[in-house]
Amino acid sequence: MGVSGESLAGLIDHTLLSPGCTIADAKRVCSEAVEHGFAAVVVPPYFVPFAVTEMAATGIPVCSVVSFPHGWDPPAVKCDQTRRLLEMGAVEIDMVMNVSAFLSGRAGAIEDEVAAVRNVCGRDAVLKVIIETAYLGVEQIAAAAAITAGAGADFVKTSTGFASRGVTPEDIRIIKQAVGGRAGIKAAGGIRTRDQACSLIDAGATRLGCSSSVGLIKKR
């Protein structure tokens, strides 16, 4: 699939989640999102008020993360984090599911936490749930994707970028089959070239999470 840089930009959540990021980095990411027309800008909770001010009147939504990067917080904490982010002006939420609970056979806990955060998000905020495919086998990826989509996630997201590997086209194909159109698919983790991005889109990704977004849209 051939995708122009401009078309690709409209699918990218331009992301800043490195532990050492600064206010100058947040300003740069916001400016780049406006310049290139990225789908959203993703910043740490601390920088949400700043990003909301920077992005005001641009039409580009501000996204932030909940229980990032390990997903261990109890549902009540995830709901509180989500509520506070929405109050600060974020309109998209990337929440990490409790991978440890899922791997412990507690699939019901995943369904409950996603449904609870979905309720906090209401109809207006976009909820993306990170299932962290690096830690899951094929059947587990399918099950996690089906559970999160069924519980109300707008997108099933593959990775935080902090695990042992990032996204693969096979991850996307598994998720696509599992969700059956009930949710979008956000590919994230280690996306560095346009060819790689296009292979993920071909596999079924409908959104991409990238920190090297500007270089990615400019070169193959």
Sequence and secondary structure as in RCSB ss.txt:
>XXXX:A:sequence
MGVSGESLAGLIDHTLLSPGCTIADAKRVCSEAVEHGFAAVVVPPYFVPFAVTEMAATGIPVCSVVSFPHGWDPP
AVKCDQTRRLLEMGAVEIDMVMNVSAFLSGRAGAIEDEVAAVRNVCGRDAVLKVIIETAYLGVEQIAAAAAITAG
AGADFVKTSTGFASRGVTPEDIRIIKQAVGGRAGIKAAGGIRTRDQACSLIDAGATRLGCSSSVGLIKKR
>XXXX:A:secstr
    HHHHHTTEEEE   TT  HHHHHHHHHHHHHHT SEEE  GGGHHHHHHHHTTT   EEEEESTTT  S H
HHHHHHHHHHHHHT  EEEEE  HHHHHTT HHHHHHHHHHHHHHHTTTSEEEEE  GGG  HHHHHHHHHHHHH
TT SEEE   S SS    HHHHHHHHHHHTTSSEEEEESS  SHHHHHHHHHHT SEEEESSHHHHHH  
